[in-house]
């Protein structure tokens, strides 16, 4: 998912070999506050941009699990920054879980995020934990291909 002008857009995907899939159409916009891909980006935006975006967000509730208050989202952002990844535990679509991590560009700023998602029955909490390290390796490799230098972090 890519970040542009305060929004999140699905720009690439890889479907599983399994017949059970979550539909993610290229070009689809996703809510920044209710998706792991959105929160993974939001957590690493420069502070002035993050603050401005938090003020503009419409905290729409998509499921009973959606974060609908700014203070709760700010707490979640702190957790994401400390952990290095974001989770969507049925926040955008009931029955779907996702883990995402940020991708950084040559400037050191977050530009996108990568995720793994699936039905809750397959994306158990254990599976989400198991996916973190491979996801970290992928976002690091992609970030480095985009010119990111981990020793010169911007955010």
N, C-alpha and C positions, 0 to 999 in steps of 0.2 A: 504494500500500500504506500502511496506517495502523499506527501503533504504539500499543499499549495493554497495560499491565500486563505488560511484558516480552515481548510477542509481536508478530508481524507478521501482518496480515490483508489480503488483497486486497479492496479496497472499490470499485474501479471499473476498467473496462478499455475498450479500443477495439480491436476486431479489424481486421486488415488486409483489404483487398479481395481479396487473393490467397487461393487455396484452401489454401495451406500456412499453418497456424496452430499456435501453442502454446496448449494449453488452460490457461486461468487462470480458474477459477470464482470468482465473487464469494463472499466469505465463507471462502475457503480460507486456512488458516494456512500460513505459510512459515517455515522455520528462519532465525533471525536471522544465524547464522554462515556459512550456505552459499548465501545469495542476495544479489544486488546491492541489492535493495530493503531487505533487513535490515541489511546492512553500512553502507548509506548513512545509515540512521537511527542505528545503533549508534555510528558514529563521532562524531556530534554530540550524544549524550546528555550531560547534566551529569556531570562526573567521578564523583561518588559513586554515581549511578545506573548509570553504565557499569561501574564496578568491581563493584558488586553483581551486575549481570547477567552479567558475565564469569565470576563465581564460580558462578552457577546454571546456566549453559548446559551441556547435554549435547552434547558435541562429537562428534555422530554423523557418520560418514562416509557420504555418499550416493553418491559416485563416487571414483575414485582422485585426483581433483583437490580434494576437499573439505578445508578447513582443519580439522584435528582436534586441534590443540594451542593452548592459550591464548596462549602466547608468540608463535606465528606469527600468530594473530588480532590481537594487540596491535600487531605490526609492520605488518600490513595496515591497521589503523585509522589509524596514523600516515600511511601512504601516501595513504589516502583523504582524510584531513583536508588534507593538503598539495595534493592534486590537485583536490579539490572534487567528486569522483565516485567511485562504486564499480563494480567489474566482477565479474560471475559468469562465469567461463570454464569452463563445464561442471562447476561445483562442486556444483550441486544435481541437475541432470539431464544425463546425457551427451548431447552433441550440441546443447545449448542454450547460447547466450551472451546476456548482458544487461549494459546499462550503466544506472546509476541515480544520481540526485542527490537531496539532502534538500530537504524543504519545511518552512518555518518558520512558526510561528503568531505571533500578536500579542505573545506573551510573549518572543519571540526564541528560544524552544526548538524543536527539531525535533519535528514532529508526524506526518510522513509522508514518503514518497518517491515519485518518479515514475520510470518506467523504459521502455526500449525493449528488446525481446527478440525472439529468433528463432532459427531453426536456424543452426548453425555455418556451413553452406554460404552463407547469406545475410548473417549477422552476422560478417563477416570483421573482423580487427583494424582494418583501414582504415575499414570501415563504422562500427565502434564509435567511432573517433576523429571521424568526420564527424558523428555524432549528438550529440556532447558539447555543442556550442554551441547547437543548437536545444533540447536538453534543459535547459541552463542558463537559457535565455530562458523556457521554460515554468515551471520551478520558481520562478524569480524572480517572474514574473507571478502565479502562484498564491499564493506566500508573501505578496506585497503585498496581494492580495485578502483574505488572512486577517489583515491588519493588521500584518504584519512590517515593521519599519523597518530597512533594512540598516545604518544608522548607529548602531543600538542593539543590537548583537549580544549574545546571552546566552552562547553557547557557542563 
